[in-house]
């Protein structure tokens, strides 16, 4: 089962029995076929291809489906590396479940195999490796900004999630989710075209998930404090290079999607300037996007913006 293998169209049309609307089922393999994570676009910007994951090869791999013809082409040939997105998926091997994202202005799909971040060109199927995380880190979902030239993702403690996931898959239940807060979380930002990467946040005993870049300002980052022990109202943290951190209400996100599902207890937004002479989003720009008189909700958790390096990122920005 190799890269470039072609599959004939599998789609079929039928009428919805309640509404009479025409429904097109796009795939029909006996294996699991599923789209990219719900907040990541699965259709390329030019509208030509649908990108999806399938286990039809025996492990999870990426495929493209041409929406005009229905033709399916295999994009990856992943080894049987650990690929589950626990606690949200069953055990799976191959390309990391739920993690891929379209990037580089729609030219490539970025994905993880174990701790390795790769990119595959959607048209010519060429492959390049972007970076390798330390073995003690577990990557989370990728997400790209509007132009898809910058990506962001979180990492968690591999030992904690491996040990607990093995126990869970063996049938043990964990009624108290507080153990998730034992992890150290990091945020890694990647420039899609060059592969340059930077750790922009490291926080101990703090589970970060569902990370988003602002569509137009890669220095504004939204994330969910998963299973947060803090009060439920959503707060947003804005940080500019020359101003103190403040919690603001959701208006400060300037259009960022804060919906991470029922489990989201708190969202935070902060700015993380590149190590360059001109940050992507200036302090003035951040203030303009926030309301003139921000409403303070609560002080940030102690040490939220600690800058200790957790991954020792292999490629400086």
Secondary structure, DSSP 8 states (H G I E B T S, - for coil): --TT-EE----EEEE-TTT--EEEE----SS-EEES-TTS--B-TTS-EEEEEE-TTSSBEEEEEETTT--EEE-----S-B---TTSS---BBS-TTT-EEETTTTEEEEEETTEEEEEETTT--EEEEEE--TTEEE---EE-TTSSEEEEEEEEHHHHHHHHHHHHTT---S-GGGGGGS-EEEEEEETTT--EEEEEEETT--EEEEEE-SS-TTEEEEEEET-SS-SS--EEE--TTS--EEE-GGGGTT------TTEEEEEEEE---SSSS-SS-HHHHHHHS-SS--------TTTT----SS--SS--
